[in-house]
Amino acid sequence: MKRYSAFAVAREALTGHRGWERAWRRAQPKARYDVIIVGAGGHGLATAYYLGKRFGITNVAVLEKGWLGGGNTGRNTTIIRSNYLQDPSAAIYEKSRALYETLSQELNYNVMFSPRGVLMLAQTEHEVRGYRRTAHANALQGVDTRFITPAEVKKIVPIIRLEGPRYPVLGALWQARGGTARHDAVAWGYARACSAMGMDIIQQCEVTGIRRDGGRVTGVDTTKGAIDCDKLGLVVAGHSGVLAEMAGFRLPIESVALQALVSEPIKPVMDCVVMANTVHGYMSQSDKGEMVIGGGADGYNNYTQRGSFHHVEETVRALIETFPMLSRLKMLRWWGGIVDMTGDRSPILSKTPLDGCFVNCGWGTGGFKAIPGSGWGFAELMAKGHAPLTEAFTLDRFREGRFIDESVAAGVAH
Ligand SMILES: Cc1cc2nc3c(=O)[nH]c(=O)nc-3n(C[C@H](O)[C@H](O)[C@H](O)COP(=O)(O)OP(=O)(O)OC[C@H]3O[C@@H](n4cnc5c(N)ncnc54)[C@H](O)[C@@H]3O)c2cc1C
């Protein structure tokens, strides 16, 4: 793989851009791999990358039924933060945030990580107490957050109206090194690095069955034929229940559509991410100038990867209370992705009842930020059978009642 650099850009500019290579090889499936990962979203690709990078396992295929990054990874609003309440969550999200800091250099691919700061507004007394508690927990966990006053909020976000008609801003949880990254670039960067290690990323290859011998996985059936493997990782977000059924077990997961939208582009007005969990909306400004807006998940289970008009109306109406300037903007487009929700709003990174088969899912509305950390931990789990970062996130916790409850602290957990 040729490295990207300022010199390469200059050289190509002078020679008509004819020397660029494909970012990743177009691969066809081999008969057998040591590891197959199902799902070429961020989590699947990061898992493959760290399997190679950390454990030297490179006889790996990543199978994708559509196109690489075309699931939730390419549909999210790109918020990165690690201000979670429970210790295991703070550990994996903070590991992830820290990996994001140097991911562009590590992958030699600009993922446009922008640590512009994330504000979570407290608009009720209950939220004030909750976020103060999170700030104290974060201090113990080594996560750098702080509860700030309304005056400080106004200084960071001048366009905000502190005295909303229903919910005045009473303060905020502030994580200065949270922010955003370019979602497609994260998937593309990992894919390019995996391909460079000799791994096969096979698009348009849907897994239609999981082969077993007794209690052990032996391979998968796909639309491109059967493929054998020693180990199998299911990393398919909203389709995890479907794959689990193929493997013969059930997951405590619900699949629902989560929607987002963008406005027309405007000049820079806001250089941080703001989340308003009481009114249920959040917003940042993209590098192109669009206001990137997200709201809540659909109230019913479904597999429709679409946006809907009433969601646009509800979310924008809610945000206008705190950001009146939004009422003057045209909304350009909206979309949806199928997110995988667990009861405690924490992920599952676990062995499964089928030997050799592992599952990484349940990231729900907030897994983009976790991609590097999840890949780091899940690769270790698949390679060694255990990993410190993932050990609290097993399937057993639902049977044993060891929930990692992030539903309150994380609020709208994007
Ligand atoms: C609107 C929206 C906003 C969001 N905002 C944020 C945010 O701001 N911050 C944040 O941290 N998170 C956010 N999220 C959540 C985040 O996007 C996801 O948690 C994360 O992208 C999940 O990544 P993944 O790799 O697990 O799944 P995906 O990216 O969905 O990848 C799974 C892949 O598996 C493939 N697949 C499924 N079935 C099969 C099969 N049978 N065979 C082969 N391949 C298959 C799919 O095609 C898909 O490409 C948001 C999500 C949405 C939808």
The ligand as a Tripos MOL2 file, in Angstrom:
@<TRIPOS>MOLECULE
LIG
   53    58     1     0     0
SMALL
NO_CHARGES

@<TRIPOS>ATOM
      1 C1        -29.3480    8.3400   12.7840 C.3       1 LIG1
      2 C2        -28.2730    7.7880   13.6690 C.ar      1 LIG1
      3 C3        -27.5130    8.6490   14.4380 C.ar      1 LIG1
      4 C4        -26.5020    8.1440   15.2640 C.ar      1 LIG1
      5 N1        -25.7030    9.0260   15.9250 N.ar      1 LIG1
      6 C5        -24.6310    8.5780   16.6310 C.ar      1 LIG1
      7 C6        -23.7180    9.5050   17.2030 C.ar      1 LIG1
      8 O1        -23.8520   10.7210   17.0500 O.2       1 LIG1
      9 N2        -22.6710    9.0010   17.9140 N.ar      1 LIG1
     10 C7        -22.4890    7.6760   18.0940 C.ar      1 LIG1
     11 O2        -21.5530    7.2870   18.8030 O.2       1 LIG1
     12 N3        -23.3250    6.7550   17.5180 N.ar      1 LIG1
     13 C8        -24.3930    7.1850   16.7840 C.ar      1 LIG1
     14 N4        -25.2410    6.2880   16.1780 N.ar      1 LIG1
     15 C9        -25.0410    4.8450   16.3880 C.3       1 LIG1
     16 C10       -23.9280    4.2950   15.4970 C.3       1 LIG1
     17 O3        -24.1220    4.7100   14.1750 O.3       1 LIG1
     18 C11       -23.9010    2.7640   15.5590 C.3       1 LIG1
     19 O4        -23.9150    2.3200   16.8950 O.3       1 LIG1
     20 C12       -22.6570    2.2130   14.8730 C.3       1 LIG1
     21 O5        -22.4360    2.8200   13.6360 O.3       1 LIG1
     22 C13       -22.7980    0.7150   14.7000 C.3       1 LIG1
     23 O6        -21.7320    0.2790   13.8930 O.3       1 LIG1
     24 P1        -21.6740   -1.2250   13.4330 P.3       1 LIG1
     25 O7        -20.4030   -1.4040   12.7090 O.co2     1 LIG1
     26 O8        -21.9440   -2.0880   14.6120 O.co2     1 LIG1
     27 O9        -22.9550   -1.3860   12.5110 O.3       1 LIG1
     28 P2        -23.2270   -0.9880   10.9870 P.3       1 LIG1
     29 O10       -22.4420    0.1880   10.5670 O.co2     1 LIG1
     30 O11       -24.7170   -0.9210   10.8240 O.co2     1 LIG1
     31 O12       -22.6420   -2.2360   10.2110 O.3       1 LIG1
     32 C14       -23.2580   -3.4950   10.2120 C.3       1 LIG1
     33 C15       -23.1590   -4.0320    8.8090 C.3       1 LIG1
     34 O13       -23.6140   -5.3770    8.7950 O.3       1 LIG1
     35 C16       -24.1560   -5.6220    7.5190 C.3       1 LIG1
     36 N5        -24.9900   -6.8320    7.5580 N.ar      1 LIG1
     37 C17       -26.1870   -7.0140    8.1770 C.ar      1 LIG1
     38 N6        -26.6470   -8.2580    7.9620 N.ar      1 LIG1
     39 C18       -25.7120   -8.8930    7.1990 C.ar      1 LIG1
     40 C19       -25.6230  -10.1940    6.6350 C.ar      1 LIG1
     41 N7        -26.5870  -11.1300    6.8150 N.pl3     1 LIG1
     42 N8        -24.5200  -10.4910    5.8910 N.ar      1 LIG1
     43 C20       -23.5260   -9.5920    5.6910 C.ar      1 LIG1
     44 N9        -23.5830   -8.3330    6.2010 N.ar      1 LIG1
     45 C21       -24.6610   -7.9860    6.9420 C.ar      1 LIG1
     46 C22       -24.9450   -4.3500    7.2370 C.3       1 LIG1
     47 O14       -25.2150   -4.1790    5.8480 O.3       1 LIG1
     48 C23       -24.0250   -3.2720    7.8140 C.3       1 LIG1
     49 O15       -23.2060   -2.6610    6.8290 O.3       1 LIG1
     50 C24       -26.2750    6.7500   15.3490 C.ar      1 LIG1
     51 C25       -27.0450    5.8750   14.5730 C.ar      1 LIG1
     52 C26       -28.0170    6.3780   13.7220 C.ar      1 LIG1
     53 C27       -28.8140    5.4380   12.8810 C.3       1 LIG1
@<TRIPOS>BOND
     1     1     2 1
     2     2     3 ar
     3     2    52 ar
     4     3     4 ar
     5     4     5 ar
     6     4    50 ar
     7     5     6 ar
     8     6     7 ar
     9     6    13 1
    10     7     8 2
    11     7     9 ar
    12     9    10 ar
    13    10    11 2
    14    10    12 ar
    15    12    13 ar
    16    13    14 ar
    17    14    15 1
    18    14    50 ar
    19    15    16 1
    20    16    17 1
    21    16    18 1
    22    18    19 1
    23    18    20 1
    24    20    21 1
    25    20    22 1
    26    22    23 1
    27    23    24 1
    28    24    25 2
    29    24    26 1
    30    24    27 1
    31    27    28 1
    32    28    29 2
    33    28    30 1
    34    28    31 1
    35    31    32 1
    36    32    33 1
    37    33    34 1
    38    33    48 1
    39    34    35 1
    40    35    36 1
    41    35    46 1
    42    36    37 ar
    43    36    45 ar
    44    37    38 ar
    45    38    39 ar
    46    39    40 ar
    47    39    45 ar
    48    40    41 1
    49    40    42 ar
    50    42    43 ar
    51    43    44 ar
    52    44    45 ar
    53    46    47 1
    54    46    48 1
    55    48    49 1
    56    50    51 ar
    57    51    52 ar
    58    52    53 1
@<TRIPOS>SUBSTRUCTURE
     1 LIG1         1 GROUP 0 **** ****
